[in-house]
Amino acid sequence: MTFPARRPSVRHWARVSATVLACGLALVACSDETVPTSGEAREPGKQSPKTPKTPPPSEPAESPAESPAESPADDGGTAVPIYWVGDGPGGEPRLFREFHRVQGNPLTEAARLVMGGGQPDDPDYRTLWPEVEVADVGASDGVLLVQIPGDGFTERPDGMTRRDARLAMQQLVYTLQGVQQERVPILVKRGGTDFRLLGLPTDVQHEQASALETLNLVNITSPEEGATVTGDTLTVTGVANSFEASGPCRLIAGGQEVALEGYQSEGWMEDRLFPFEVELPLDGVTGEVVVQCETDDPSGGTEGHGPAIDTKTITVQ
């Protein structure tokens, strides 16, 4: 990931934070959301609405009314959210989301991508799964049932810690719940006589873990990695949970910062990520650049591991 040469202090964002902070301190008055999660509901490359609709129960995820997981008329497949692993603050592994287009059963194909059969677009991301065969995934009796016919990987592969195994399972949980648009438990059914998977039991339902402890706290949705963009401004969208709901987005060309704008997300005082949108000027910018968004760092780098960061490398024409 690309790290900035300098970071503004929290006071840089204070003048644009008052409205969101006041809303955060009076959530009932500022929002009519009825579910405890939020996320933006759009397919990469499409403009997100200015007023997000009622959010779904997976985080970050898509609103059922706007879900990108709907096949277009030309049978171009289904866009599904896939959760990969990247490095969060201090190098701690965290989950990041990308959208991928699949053919066939979206649940099954999304599971196959996560469980070793796919590659992220962003080279900063990876999967923790070895390649595990997935026969089918479907909704059954209040759970999402993942059927694995093989009996391999009952134990963790060499080098995989127990924490890694749990995070790998969260990759699967967040992905399938994002596709299903419902916070429904995940149950794994597999062949053989030892029903463990990566050293974890499969006779229990796997629930979604805390977003603040599992997800990277900033995640760029658009532009996507490798995109080519034109125009005078670049619209950057994503989800974040940052101090006072604010943080910086930068445009970096040749290792130098050429634009800096602060984003304001829809909130920050809950266990979820909130959508944001910000415009970066492209005047005089051409060629390969890096879009970098961060959470705010109130300590200015003097405490902790610093901000959460996500980057996308794109081309400006």
Order of alpha helices (4+ residues) and beta strands (2+ residues): alpha-alpha-alpha-beta-beta-alpha-beta-beta-alpha-beta-alpha-beta-beta-beta-beta-beta-beta-beta-beta
